[in-house]
Amino acid sequence: MIYNDTEQLIIELKKLMLEKQISQKQIADRIGITPQGFTKLINKKNFSFNDLQKVLNAIDYSLEINFIENQDLSK
């Protein structure tokens, strides 16, 4: 996945939750917040990689980041 924006991260996270068949309540319980707190967490404007990692840890996933060079499209 090539990162474009935070909204894209949240969409990918929600897809992963569907695949794992895990609810927001279950994740909230695992990270020690209320379901409402979880909703606020993933909907906040400044949702961070640290927030994402916290949620991923709760569902036994890790975040992998790779840097790739942009290709010159004019060639």
N, C-alpha and C positions, 0 to 999 in steps of 0.2 A: 504494500500500500504506500502510495506517495502522499505525504501529509500536505493538506491544503489549509485546513482550519480546524478549530476546536469542535465545531459542529460535526465534522466528519468523524472525529474521534468518538464522539458520543454515539453516533449512528453505528459505528463498528462495534462499540461496546454493547449496545442494545442487541445487535445481531448475535454477538457471542453469548449473551444472556439467554437468548432464545434457543440457540444451539445446545447450550448446557442445561436448558430447562430449569433455570434458577430465577427466582423472583427478586424483585427489588427489596421486599421485606427480608428475605433470607440474607441478602448481601448486607443490608442495613444491620441486621443482628450480628453478623460476623465482624463488622467494623465498629460496632458499638454505638450506632446512632439510630434514631427513629426512622421509620419509612419516609416520613415527611422530610427529615434531614437529608436522606439519600436523594430524594427528588430535588431538593434545593441544591445539593452538591453537584449533581449532573446537569442541572439547568443554569448554573451560575455563569455569568459572562466570562469570568476568568478561570474556568475549569482548567486545571494545570496537569502537567505530566505527573506530578506528585499525587494529585487526586486520582488520576487514572491508575497509577501504580497501586494505590491503596485498594481500589476496587478489584483490580486484577489479582492481587494477592489473595483477596477473599474468595476468589473462585479458582485459585490454583493456577494462575497464568502469570507470565512475566512479560514485561515490555522490552522489545528489542528495537534498537534504533540503529539505522545504517545511514551513512552519508553517501550520496551519489552525486557525481558531477553532472550538472545540467548539460544537455547536448545542444550544440549550436544548431538551431532550426534553419538557419539561412543556407546551410551547405546542401 
